[in-house]
Amino acid sequence: MSPGPSKQFDPDVALEQARDVFWRLGFAGTSLSELEATLGIGRKSLYDTFGSKRELYLRSLEHYTDTVIQQICRGLDDPRNEPMENLERVLGRLQKHHGSPDSLGCLLGVAMAQADSGDPELTALLRGYLRRLELAFEGTIQDGQNEGSVGIGVSKPLLHRSERPVAQQNR
């Protein structure tokens, strides 16, 4: 039996488009019809490529973390600058971006606000993604304190809240 026809779309582009739909509408607010229309692919192709709406959502969150969150982490650990400069630059960019009328906020924040506390897989994933970001901030603050550019009175980010369920963190 010969393989079926090759995909007529780029799965990476489709993943980014799906991420943006989930970011704008949330998981529950995103219909399969919306995904089909935005991605320009049929339901069968969507399922064949991504499995299910949930799998596409989880892959979208992973993609966001591997791109947007990773870029933030790299900015915090830029060896060309002092830790305080890295903190100021990253926080300034975040402030500018999230202060824009076009900003959708942080996809992880949106996902946490909408997460069902009865979904341990999603809760664990979101905690892990958030922890990755927190560790980057912690490391930069610690490096700055060690070299003296960040005052000792500056506490590390609000990490202790990660003990609470993700769905309760924004309440």
Buried (B, 14 or more C-beta within 10 A) or exposed (E): EEEEEEEEBEBEEBBBBBBBBBBBBBBEEBEEEBBBEBBEBEEEBBBEBBEEBEEBBBBBBBBBBEEBBBEBBEBBBBEEBBBBEBBEBBBEEBEEBEEEEEEBEBBBBBBBBBBEEEBEEBBEBBBEBBEBBBBBBBBBBEBBBEEEBBEEEEEBBEBEEBEEBBBEBEE
